[in-house]
Amino acid sequence: MNNYRRSFGGFSLFPPVIKYLLISNIAIFLLEFFFLDALKAGRASVGDLFVKNFALFGFDSPYFRPWQLFSYMYMHGSFSHLFFNMFALWMFGMELENLWGSRTFFIFYTVCGIGAGLANALIAPLFTTIPPNVPTVGASGSIYGVLIAFGMIFPNRYIYIYFMLPVKAKYLVIIYIAVEVFAVASQSQTGIAHVAHLGGGLIGFLYVYFYLNRGPRKFFQQNDSNAFDNFRNMFDKKDKETKIYDMPKNNVKDADYEDINKSKYEDDMRQKEREAEQRINAILDKLSAKGYASLTDEEKRILFQESKRLR
């Protein structure tokens, strides 16, 4: 953990959870399509047995197993399905993991995936007819949770669609959700688990809004500096009283001397804290407006040194 934080001034392009998720998803895809399908267990394909045990089936299916709510998000139906999910995971999840830490990000990712699976099993049958014993696979539910979280924390960050068309993250989130809602409302049979996408996105929103944010806050603000209030609060410290040892009551001169020193010490500490807070706020505003790449090496060092010290 400490090693990757020293790279690029403390920011990693492939933080641990993102890296292991990419590796595991790609490895499982290659294992299933290039090895297991070629193996036979009696008359059945090992690949088919793999799908029946680890893809997500409906609760009324004889193939349903509880662990499928977790395992299905590591399986994909095609190379394009895998590629776009993993690219979106890296693109939007990289900054979240660097900001939150690996443990928090992995829990968030997993909770969104499980929530998407539950939504697909419980709610999807109310809107569309799902053929019996048709499995659901893919990390899209978790990815939608990550996308929602990114849009909440970096609402005015520009995302370049096809590397050309700039769209603010908050509008991109709205567009994606609107497309999913329309698909569910029209009951289109596309073979895509739209309800699972919405379920993962909803869980992601609630998780950030109520748990990670510790209470209701406004995320879609006028500028990204406001959206960074949550992160900036990490650096806001209340003045702490300096502990002064009890002194004999009859030693009046010494007591006065200690009080004067205490006041001077507290004034110096407050001044240093104000200067440090102003420096951090300036760095956060620059990070919000122009992105991480705009920071100097010294600014990166200060930001992550303070973040690590105050966690």
PLY file of the C-alpha trace (Angstrom):
ply
format ascii 1.0
element vertex 311
property float x
property float y
property float z
element edge 310
property int vertex1
property int vertex2
end_header
0.00 0.00 0.00
2.72 2.46 0.93
4.75 1.60 -2.16
2.05 2.56 -4.65
1.35 5.79 -2.80
4.92 6.91 -3.42
4.41 6.66 -7.18
3.34 9.83 -9.03
3.42 11.85 -5.80
1.09 9.43 -4.02
-1.42 8.87 -6.82
-1.55 5.47 -8.55
-2.85 4.86 -12.06
-3.52 1.25 -11.05
-4.30 1.18 -7.31
-4.49 -2.30 -5.72
-8.22 -3.05 -5.91
-8.57 -1.74 -9.47
-5.54 -3.76 -10.52
-6.77 -7.00 -8.93
-10.29 -6.53 -10.29
-8.91 -6.09 -13.80
-6.69 -9.14 -13.46
-9.39 -11.38 -11.96
-12.08 -10.43 -14.49
-9.76 -10.91 -17.46
-8.38 -14.20 -16.08
-11.87 -15.64 -15.48
-12.97 -14.62 -18.98
-9.94 -16.30 -20.58
-10.37 -19.38 -18.38
-14.04 -19.79 -19.28
-13.89 -19.17 -23.03
-10.54 -20.69 -23.93
-10.14 -23.57 -21.50
-13.30 -24.67 -19.71
-15.46 -24.88 -22.84
-12.99 -27.36 -24.30
-13.16 -29.64 -21.27
-15.83 -32.26 -20.72
-17.28 -33.69 -17.53
-19.12 -36.71 -18.87
-21.43 -35.37 -21.57
-21.54 -31.86 -20.13
-19.10 -29.08 -20.85
-17.10 -27.86 -17.87
-17.81 -24.34 -19.11
-21.56 -24.96 -18.85
-21.14 -26.28 -15.32
-19.09 -23.21 -14.47
-21.88 -20.93 -15.68
-24.59 -22.88 -13.86
-22.73 -22.57 -10.58
-21.34 -19.02 -10.71
-23.55 -16.92 -13.02
-26.60 -15.33 -11.36
-29.91 -17.16 -11.81
-33.33 -16.11 -10.57
-34.45 -17.12 -7.10
-37.01 -19.48 -8.63
-34.41 -21.28 -10.74
-33.09 -24.67 -9.65
-29.61 -23.39 -10.51
-29.66 -20.50 -8.03
-26.95 -20.49 -5.37
-26.47 -17.70 -2.77
-22.83 -17.07 -3.73
-23.92 -16.20 -7.27
-24.85 -12.71 -6.02
-21.10 -12.16 -5.66
-19.54 -14.38 -8.30
-21.67 -13.21 -11.26
-20.02 -9.80 -11.33
-16.68 -11.41 -12.25
-18.07 -13.10 -15.36
-18.73 -11.60 -18.80
-20.53 -12.77 -21.89
-18.23 -11.39 -24.59
-14.96 -9.58 -25.13
-16.70 -6.23 -25.78
-18.75 -6.69 -22.60
-15.54 -7.27 -20.63
-13.56 -4.48 -22.32
-16.06 -1.66 -21.81
-16.78 -2.67 -18.21
-13.09 -2.84 -17.31
-12.29 0.41 -19.11
-15.08 2.21 -17.23
-13.95 0.63 -13.95
-10.42 1.93 -14.45
-11.50 5.31 -15.79
-13.93 6.20 -12.99
-12.81 3.93 -10.18
-9.11 4.81 -10.20
-9.63 8.26 -8.70
-12.22 7.01 -6.22
-9.89 4.36 -4.82
-7.06 6.88 -4.52
-9.43 9.21 -2.71
-11.22 6.72 -0.44
-8.61 4.04 0.07
-8.61 0.46 -1.18
-10.70 -1.14 1.56
-13.55 1.37 1.30
-13.56 1.20 -2.49
-13.70 -2.61 -2.57
-16.59 -2.69 -0.09
-18.41 -0.05 -2.14
-17.85 -1.95 -5.40
-19.04 -5.24 -3.90
-22.12 -3.76 -2.23
-23.16 -2.12 -5.51
-22.75 -5.43 -7.36
-24.79 -7.37 -4.83
-27.46 -4.67 -4.84
-27.61 -4.85 -8.64
-28.00 -8.63 -8.49
-30.84 -8.40 -5.97
-32.58 -5.76 -8.08
-32.30 -7.97 -11.14
-33.69 -11.00 -9.31
-36.49 -9.25 -7.39
-37.53 -6.20 -9.43
-36.71 -7.02 -13.07
-39.48 -9.68 -13.34
-42.03 -6.93 -12.58
-41.11 -5.02 -15.75
-40.04 -7.63 -18.25
-40.43 -11.32 -18.91
-37.15 -13.06 -18.23
-36.89 -16.51 -19.84
-36.46 -19.28 -17.27
-32.95 -20.34 -16.37
-31.29 -17.46 -18.25
-28.25 -16.32 -16.23
-27.03 -12.78 -15.62
-23.31 -11.98 -15.76
-21.16 -8.88 -15.72
-19.80 -6.10 -13.51
-22.10 -3.46 -15.01
-24.14 -3.06 -11.81
-21.00 -2.27 -9.82
-19.75 -0.01 -12.63
-22.95 2.02 -12.52
-22.45 2.49 -8.79
-18.90 3.71 -9.46
-20.16 6.04 -12.21
-22.79 7.54 -9.90
-20.22 8.06 -7.14
-17.85 9.77 -9.57
-20.61 12.09 -10.74
-21.54 12.95 -7.16
-18.00 13.77 -6.05
-16.70 15.33 -9.28
-19.91 16.76 -10.84
-18.19 19.32 -13.06
-15.28 17.17 -14.19
-15.30 16.94 -17.99
-15.53 13.46 -19.54
-14.52 13.26 -23.20
-16.87 10.92 -25.05
-14.97 9.17 -27.84
-12.05 11.35 -26.67
-13.57 14.36 -28.45
-16.93 15.48 -27.03
-16.61 17.06 -23.54
-19.51 16.41 -21.16
-19.61 17.21 -17.45
-19.77 14.14 -15.24
-23.12 15.12 -13.67
-24.77 15.37 -17.10
-23.22 12.11 -18.25
-24.70 10.38 -15.19
-28.13 11.86 -15.93
-27.94 10.69 -19.56
-26.97 7.15 -18.60
-29.70 6.88 -15.97
-32.31 8.32 -18.35
-31.41 5.72 -21.00
-31.76 2.91 -18.45
-35.08 4.20 -17.14
-36.42 4.50 -20.69
-35.30 0.95 -21.49
-37.06 -0.41 -18.40
-40.23 1.63 -19.00
-40.43 0.54 -22.64
-39.90 -3.10 -21.60
-37.41 -3.50 -24.41
-36.00 -7.01 -24.84
-32.36 -6.13 -25.44
-30.77 -8.90 -23.44
-29.26 -6.23 -21.16
-30.01 -6.19 -17.42
-31.21 -2.57 -17.26
-32.81 -3.02 -13.84
-29.52 -4.35 -12.50
-27.78 -1.22 -13.80
-30.32 1.02 -12.07
-30.10 -1.06 -8.90
-26.31 -0.76 -8.78
-26.52 2.97 -9.44
-29.14 3.47 -6.71
-27.10 1.53 -4.17
-24.04 3.57 -5.12
-25.93 6.83 -4.64
-27.32 5.80 -1.24
-23.96 4.43 -0.06
-22.12 7.67 -0.84
-24.95 9.97 0.23
-25.72 8.46 3.61
-22.73 6.32 4.62
-19.54 7.69 3.11
-20.81 11.26 3.36
-22.26 10.69 6.86
-25.49 12.54 6.19
-27.41 14.53 3.54
-25.33 16.99 1.52
-25.62 18.71 -1.88
-23.30 17.16 -4.42
-24.33 18.78 -7.70
-22.97 22.22 -6.91
-21.98 25.12 -9.11
-18.29 24.17 -9.14
-16.09 21.31 -8.19
-14.55 23.15 -5.26
-17.88 22.85 -3.47
-18.11 19.21 -4.43
-14.78 18.72 -2.70
-16.17 19.91 0.64
-16.30 16.32 1.85
-12.60 15.82 1.13
-11.66 19.23 2.47
-13.37 18.49 5.77
-10.68 15.89 6.37
-8.29 18.79 6.91
-10.53 20.92 9.15
-9.41 20.50 12.73
-10.94 21.96 15.84
-8.65 23.74 18.26
-7.56 21.39 20.95
-6.90 22.60 24.43
-3.30 22.33 25.52
-2.98 20.36 28.71
-1.29 22.35 31.47
-0.13 20.53 34.53
-1.69 21.55 37.80
0.43 24.00 39.73
0.52 24.95 43.40
-2.03 27.63 44.17
0.43 29.68 46.21
2.88 30.00 43.28
1.12 32.95 41.62
4.03 34.20 39.50
4.69 30.81 37.98
1.00 30.42 37.20
0.92 33.76 35.34
4.04 32.79 33.42
2.47 29.51 32.30
-0.76 31.22 31.21
1.16 33.65 29.00
3.11 30.83 27.39
-0.07 28.83 26.87
-1.77 31.74 25.10
1.24 32.35 22.85
1.50 28.65 22.04
-2.19 28.43 21.13
-1.96 31.55 18.95
1.01 30.10 17.09
-0.76 26.78 16.60
-3.92 28.46 15.28
-1.86 30.54 12.87
-0.03 27.45 11.56
-3.32 25.57 11.18
-4.88 28.49 9.28
-1.90 28.65 6.93
-1.96 24.88 6.40
-5.72 24.93 5.76
-5.38 27.75 3.22
-2.60 25.85 1.45
-4.65 22.64 1.34
-7.78 24.48 0.15
-5.83 26.09 -2.68
-4.49 22.70 -3.77
-7.97 21.13 -3.60
-9.47 23.95 -5.66
-6.79 23.47 -8.29
-7.33 19.69 -8.23
-11.07 20.18 -8.63
-10.82 22.66 -11.49
-7.97 21.22 -13.55
-7.53 17.61 -12.43
-4.75 15.75 -10.70
-2.27 16.08 -13.55
-2.15 19.87 -13.07
-0.62 19.60 -9.59
3.09 20.10 -9.07
5.16 17.42 -7.35
5.29 19.57 -4.21
1.50 20.04 -4.20
0.99 16.28 -4.62
3.37 15.61 -1.75
1.61 18.09 0.55
-1.86 16.80 -0.32
-1.20 13.13 0.32
1.06 13.75 3.30
-1.73 15.70 5.01
-4.34 13.13 3.95
-2.29 10.25 5.39
-1.54 12.15 8.60
-5.16 13.04 9.33
-6.80 9.68 8.53
0 1
1 2
2 3
3 4
4 5
5 6
6 7
7 8
8 9
9 10
10 11
11 12
12 13
13 14
14 15
15 16
16 17
17 18
18 19
19 20
20 21
21 22
22 23
23 24
24 25
25 26
26 27
27 28
28 29
29 30
30 31
31 32
32 33
33 34
34 35
35 36
36 37
37 38
38 39
39 40
40 41
41 42
42 43
43 44
44 45
45 46
46 47
47 48
48 49
49 50
50 51
51 52
52 53
53 54
54 55
55 56
56 57
57 58
58 59
59 60
60 61
61 62
62 63
63 64
64 65
65 66
66 67
67 68
68 69
69 70
70 71
71 72
72 73
73 74
74 75
75 76
76 77
77 78
78 79
79 80
80 81
81 82
82 83
83 84
84 85
85 86
86 87
87 88
88 89
89 90
90 91
91 92
92 93
93 94
94 95
95 96
96 97
97 98
98 99
99 100
100 101
101 102
102 103
103 104
104 105
105 106
106 107
107 108
108 109
109 110
110 111
111 112
112 113
113 114
114 115
115 116
116 117
117 118
118 119
119 120
120 121
121 122
122 123
123 124
124 125
125 126
126 127
127 128
128 129
129 130
130 131
131 132
132 133
133 134
134 135
135 136
136 137
137 138
138 139
139 140
140 141
141 142
142 143
143 144
144 145
145 146
146 147
147 148
148 149
149 150
150 151
151 152
152 153
153 154
154 155
155 156
156 157
157 158
158 159
159 160
160 161
161 162
162 163
163 164
164 165
165 166
166 167
167 168
168 169
169 170
170 171
171 172
172 173
173 174
174 175
175 176
176 177
177 178
178 179
179 180
180 181
181 182
182 183
183 184
184 185
185 186
186 187
187 188
188 189
189 190
190 191
191 192
192 193
193 194
194 195
195 196
196 197
197 198
198 199
199 200
200 201
201 202
202 203
203 204
204 205
205 206
206 207
207 208
208 209
209 210
210 211
211 212
212 213
213 214
214 215
215 216
216 217
217 218
218 219
219 220
220 221
221 222
222 223
223 224
224 225
225 226
226 227
227 228
228 229
229 230
230 231
231 232
232 233
233 234
234 235
235 236
236 237
237 238
238 239
239 240
240 241
241 242
242 243
243 244
244 245
245 246
246 247
247 248
248 249
249 250
250 251
251 252
252 253
253 254
254 255
255 256
256 257
257 258
258 259
259 260
260 261
261 262
262 263
263 264
264 265
265 266
266 267
267 268
268 269
269 270
270 271
271 272
272 273
273 274
274 275
275 276
276 277
277 278
278 279
279 280
280 281
281 282
282 283
283 284
284 285
285 286
286 287
287 288
288 289
289 290
290 291
291 292
292 293
293 294
294 295
295 296
296 297
297 298
298 299
299 300
300 301
301 302
302 303
303 304
304 305
305 306
306 307
307 308
308 309
309 310
